[in-house]
Amino acid sequence: MGGQPVRPRAAVRGVGGPPGRGHRGAAGGAAAVRVRHGDRDAVAGPGDGVGDGVRVGAGGPGAAAAALPGRPPGRARPGPGRPLLRRAGGAVRAGRRARAHLRRHRRAAGPEPARRGRPHRLPGAQARPARTRHPPARLEADGPDRPRPPQRRDAPGEDRVTHPATHPVTHPVTHFVPHPGIHTAFAERVREQPGAVALVHAGGRLTYAELDELSSAIAGELAASGVGPGNVVPVVVPVSARLVATVLAVLKRGAAYAALDPSWPAERLRRIDSLLPGQVAVVEADVDAFPRRAGGAWRPPAITAPGAAMVFFTSGSTGEPKAVVSPHGATTRLFDGCTFATFDRTTVVAQVSAVPWDAFALELWGPLVTGGTCALVEDRPLMPSSLRALVAGAGVNTMFLTTSLFHLVVEEDVAAFAGLRTLMVGGEKLSARHAGRFLAAHPDVRLVNAYGPVESTVFALTHDVRPPDAAGEVPLGRPVPRTSVHVVAGDRECAPGEVGELVVAGDGLALGYLGDPVLTAAKFTTLRLGGRETRAYRTGDLGVVDGAGVFHFRGRGDRQVKVRGHRLEPAGVEHVANAVPGVRRAVVVPVTDDLGTCRALALFFTSDALDAPALRDELRRGLPAYSVPDHVVAVEAFPLSANGKVDTRALLALLPPESTPAGSSDDDVLAECAALIGSADPSRSFFDQGGTSLAAVRLCTRLGARHGRPVPVSRLMTSPTLADFRAWLSTSFAGVQVGQPHLTPMQHSFLVRHQVAGGADVENHCPLRWTITGPLDPDALAAAVQDVHRRHGYLHAAYTDDDLPLARPGDLPAAFALVTTGPDAAPAEPLRSALAEPLDLEAGAPWRAVLVRTPGAWHFGLTAHHIAFDGWSRHRIAEDLSVAYRARAASGEPRWEVAVPSPAETHRALTELASAADVEAQRAFWGAEVADLPTPVFPAGGAGEVVVEHPVDPAVVDAVARDRGVGRSAVLVEAVAEALAVAVGWDDFGVGVPVTRRGTEALELPVGCLIDMVCVRVGGRPAGEAVTRALAHADLPYAEVARLRRSRDPLYRVIAAVQDSPEPRLELPGCEVTWHDEPTAPLAELQVELIAPVGGAAKLRVTRDPGRVDAAVMAVVGERVLKALGG
């Protein structure tokens, strides 16, 4: 173990780090906030996490700081609010600034202008004073005293109401009652379980209390900006903890949010901006589609219809976006007695849908209003390998996928679904064949076919897919809670078996289309359904209901189609294309498969001035990526059918066939590309040849299967020309060993933490420092550093996790710096400063060395990232530096007695060691051991000392161990357990104990991170027995043990470590060298170390996280442990 010298730390950490840090996450997102007022900007302070205060500069509203508890002032820690470091042209550059800004749009004084002559008020809503938020209410919508309905897989015996002249319908309209606000239901969960994990993001985690605090801070800034009931706030922020906190903050203000995709074309965002004049927008710093409005007093427009929570934007037939306004109850109704999935504290839902889509509400608010966890997936699109990682790493058990993506994964890697509890699919017609294949592979996973237009918020009908369904057509199912569905012909309800238009009624209905009362009146009508006048939405879908009340899909009654889950209007795409200068006429034709499912759009056009690539570029500027046709084809003239209409069959015949041979059969890229999209021109972009995002996932999945190694789809996105992609693939796979240099679970956790921090995770650095006097040869030392760098694979490895976490061989030299200071300078400061600079793991620079020359001595230091270093590595690197220095000082080269295993060889050795263990027995042991393990919480931290040290006599400690018949670790664990019982009253809890994975002579050689953690449960049995039992089952990685618990709390909050590795002694001929042992940052909230190096002085060191543990607790623990050790 090792780390950065201790300093005050943030209260909230990312969990990507070592398991002992607990399941807390850097929020990364109170964010710097800019509120524009006319010509003035008021800028809030840096927001990197939950502990940051949000402040507005002089002259801005809300000038008083609203600091959140938990972080000492003046210490900003990087988190997801910082950009990940990306590599471009060999240099490390920051990616998009991950910082959200509030921009106030200024408008001219006077009444709100109407858009197209219409006010921005929903039809039928009367102007009224802003409504106050209702008091907290229970999620049970039928009354506070009604027992909560049990979660059901099916409800065969449920009560049904038979409407006259129609069919049985569950959840009748007559029972609808108001629902609590989303933020109100979330607040109840905060009160019930503040420490439970609400959000998993980029390797970090936020508890309910932390997310609540962060969103409240943002809500305060929104309030200062004038946001309140009736407003709509566009949120243009990438998928992140900041996004979630921001939309929750908007709801807390009584306003509605419109979550938009930052990658949408600027022109589309500007059109949406025109729909929402005068609003406050929360945007990324580099999103300029929501410009400042000049002049006059700002007056936010209002949505005066009650209960608005969110606005979804869909494609309209004119090409203009349609803004669908959905109320709180439309979302919360789904989870009150949910019939299609289990939503409770055990639920972990992956958020994989596009944020402007209503499925985002299902994936986010479903778990957050019921006590579960939402796992954000920031890398899109979802790959099958990413699906596996979500289940294994984040504990995801519930997912929604678009039907197209579901079909893709079933075809390419059906085993990737293993571990799920419930899988919902929807957006398009579900293939019975694919459903059958899924059920055969995963009979224990619940598969749900879901149907619902956005105007009815997420789902209206769902059906549990069973094996018999695979023999025919998969039904749409029955209505979800508080929803009714009917089949009508005009205004008349159809009898069972009669095909008609599907109409939806109930609590799920949207309030209407923002700024478009005409369309609202046309689509949301009053019909007589079930004997009463009912507000309903006309879907335009054709369907039929059978005698059992099960609905079936029969197609569309208009041109609207769904492509890869997105609802598209071909007329809208045509409208945008026809507006492009030079286009005479454009026609969009759906491309369907054998099942009749629309899999793509083809646009045919006539023009004298534009070719197909030029028009595609124009369309990309005005349409979101999913709306851009897959095929753009120029024609001389449109073929006509016998009745004088455009012959769409003749147009589709112009498209390339499904599989056109291209390239040699042994060219993997071209062969697979031709098979997928019917074209494989090496000189052209994959996407310009008709490739889609799903086709890209298929291509990379198939290439990965061919080569036995994942191929990241992001690489195809950045190198879309097939020749470039093929060159990268051949170069990347060249020289790859059969045994891959996989990272250990501990190393992977450090990599994730490093990425979350944007490379600035100095708390995970392991520094060493020596003072050298005498005739040092700095050139020889510099050469020795390079020798050691080349000798140890983990020191020159490039650490990546493109679908698979690996330590690939790197080619950069070691970073070595020589610094000269003046006679009055403090030598330790420039050394510490240089060692604290970020390390670049992805580039292959996980360590550096610095030599500082002063008039009287040399000061040498090195720091290595914990991913490449552990406590054992300290003396190994010192020994090898000594050998190399002696050789270089004598003008020679070092001769090593034995070679160090490479990372790939080390991984193989670790795998062989693990294979000898009875993994199933160990898994069973840990499942029982941690199932009901309590996780008590320390009293809140605060100011004071962060580390205490006491000298100890190792002989006395060994005597205590002999008397009890145990080892040093058991003595220390028992002492810690007794001390915490006195200090905080704990009597049953877990203690983290580091274990080494250096079980062979070869594994003792590498400098690297070859450790893991084991949880020792204390209380109920002697400490010696507890430690022995735990260590006997230590072959199962800690990460897997933590998942067995099915809880989001950490297994332990305290570490007890015996550090008995040799001291890192540098032996440099003619020089006197002194090593400085300094405290490092703790790997848990409280860390207790017995430091007893061979041949060195022993001491007890207790270190605390000041944001989590009080100094008085640390002091008591130190005193009690010292006494137990004979001090």
Secondary structure as GFF3:
##gff-version 3
##sequence-region A 1 1127
A	DSSP	three_ten_helix	19	21	.	.	.	ID=ss1
A	DSSP	beta_strand	34	37	.	.	.	ID=ss2
A	DSSP	beta_strand	40	43	.	.	.	ID=ss3
A	DSSP	beta_strand	85	88	.	.	.	ID=ss4
A	DSSP	beta_strand	91	94	.	.	.	ID=ss5
A	DSSP	beta_strand	100	104	.	.	.	ID=ss6
A	DSSP	beta_strand	161	162	.	.	.	ID=ss7
A	DSSP	beta_strand	168	169	.	.	.	ID=ss8
A	DSSP	three_ten_helix	173	175	.	.	.	ID=ss9
A	DSSP	alpha_helix	182	192	.	.	.	ID=ss10
A	DSSP	beta_strand	197	201	.	.	.	ID=ss11
A	DSSP	beta_strand	204	207	.	.	.	ID=ss12
A	DSSP	alpha_helix	208	224	.	.	.	ID=ss13
A	DSSP	beta_strand	232	236	.	.	.	ID=ss14
A	DSSP	alpha_helix	241	252	.	.	.	ID=ss15
A	DSSP	beta_strand	256	259	.	.	.	ID=ss16
A	DSSP	alpha_helix	266	275	.	.	.	ID=ss17
A	DSSP	beta_strand	280	284	.	.	.	ID=ss18
A	DSSP	beta_strand	308	315	.	.	.	ID=ss19
A	DSSP	beta_strand	321	327	.	.	.	ID=ss20
A	DSSP	alpha_helix	328	332	.	.	.	ID=ss21
A	DSSP	three_ten_helix	333	335	.	.	.	ID=ss22
A	DSSP	beta_strand	348	351	.	.	.	ID=ss23
A	DSSP	alpha_helix	359	368	.	.	.	ID=ss24
A	DSSP	beta_strand	373	376	.	.	.	ID=ss25
A	DSSP	alpha_helix	384	394	.	.	.	ID=ss26
A	DSSP	beta_strand	398	402	.	.	.	ID=ss27
A	DSSP	alpha_helix	403	413	.	.	.	ID=ss28
A	DSSP	three_ten_helix	414	417	.	.	.	ID=ss29
A	DSSP	beta_strand	422	426	.	.	.	ID=ss30
A	DSSP	alpha_helix	432	441	.	.	.	ID=ss31
A	DSSP	beta_strand	446	451	.	.	.	ID=ss32
A	DSSP	three_ten_helix	454	456	.	.	.	ID=ss33
A	DSSP	beta_strand	461	464	.	.	.	ID=ss34
A	DSSP	three_ten_helix	467	471	.	.	.	ID=ss35
A	DSSP	beta_strand	478	479	.	.	.	ID=ss36
A	DSSP	beta_strand	483	489	.	.	.	ID=ss37
A	DSSP	beta_strand	492	493	.	.	.	ID=ss38
A	DSSP	beta_strand	500	506	.	.	.	ID=ss39
A	DSSP	beta_strand	512	513	.	.	.	ID=ss40
A	DSSP	alpha_helix	517	523	.	.	.	ID=ss41
A	DSSP	beta_strand	524	529	.	.	.	ID=ss42
A	DSSP	beta_strand	532	545	.	.	.	ID=ss43
A	DSSP	beta_strand	551	556	.	.	.	ID=ss44
A	DSSP	beta_strand	561	563	.	.	.	ID=ss45
A	DSSP	beta_strand	566	568	.	.	.	ID=ss46
A	DSSP	alpha_helix	570	578	.	.	.	ID=ss47
A	DSSP	beta_strand	583	592	.	.	.	ID=ss48
A	DSSP	beta_strand	598	607	.	.	.	ID=ss49
A	DSSP	alpha_helix	612	622	.	.	.	ID=ss50
A	DSSP	three_ten_helix	625	627	.	.	.	ID=ss51
A	DSSP	beta_strand	631	634	.	.	.	ID=ss52
A	DSSP	alpha_helix	648	652	.	.	.	ID=ss53
A	DSSP	alpha_helix	668	677	.	.	.	ID=ss54
A	DSSP	alpha_helix	693	707	.	.	.	ID=ss55
A	DSSP	alpha_helix	713	718	.	.	.	ID=ss56
A	DSSP	alpha_helix	722	733	.	.	.	ID=ss57
A	DSSP	alpha_helix	745	756	.	.	.	ID=ss58
A	DSSP	three_ten_helix	762	764	.	.	.	ID=ss59
A	DSSP	beta_strand	765	773	.	.	.	ID=ss60
A	DSSP	alpha_helix	778	791	.	.	.	ID=ss61
A	DSSP	three_ten_helix	793	795	.	.	.	ID=ss62
A	DSSP	beta_strand	797	800	.	.	.	ID=ss63
A	DSSP	beta_strand	806	809	.	.	.	ID=ss64
A	DSSP	beta_strand	815	820	.	.	.	ID=ss65
A	DSSP	alpha_helix	828	835	.	.	.	ID=ss66
A	DSSP	beta_strand	847	853	.	.	.	ID=ss67
A	DSSP	beta_strand	858	865	.	.	.	ID=ss68
A	DSSP	three_ten_helix	866	868	.	.	.	ID=ss69
A	DSSP	alpha_helix	871	889	.	.	.	ID=ss70
A	DSSP	alpha_helix	903	915	.	.	.	ID=ss71
A	DSSP	alpha_helix	919	930	.	.	.	ID=ss72
A	DSSP	beta_strand	947	951	.	.	.	ID=ss73
A	DSSP	alpha_helix	954	964	.	.	.	ID=ss74
A	DSSP	alpha_helix	968	983	.	.	.	ID=ss75
A	DSSP	beta_strand	989	996	.	.	.	ID=ss76
A	DSSP	three_ten_helix	1002	1004	.	.	.	ID=ss77
A	DSSP	beta_strand	1011	1018	.	.	.	ID=ss78
A	DSSP	alpha_helix	1023	1031	.	.	.	ID=ss79
A	DSSP	alpha_helix	1038	1044	.	.	.	ID=ss80
A	DSSP	beta_strand	1054	1059	.	.	.	ID=ss81
A	DSSP	beta_strand	1072	1075	.	.	.	ID=ss82
A	DSSP	beta_strand	1086	1091	.	.	.	ID=ss83
A	DSSP	beta_strand	1099	1104	.	.	.	ID=ss84
A	DSSP	alpha_helix	1111	1124	.	.	.	ID=ss85
###
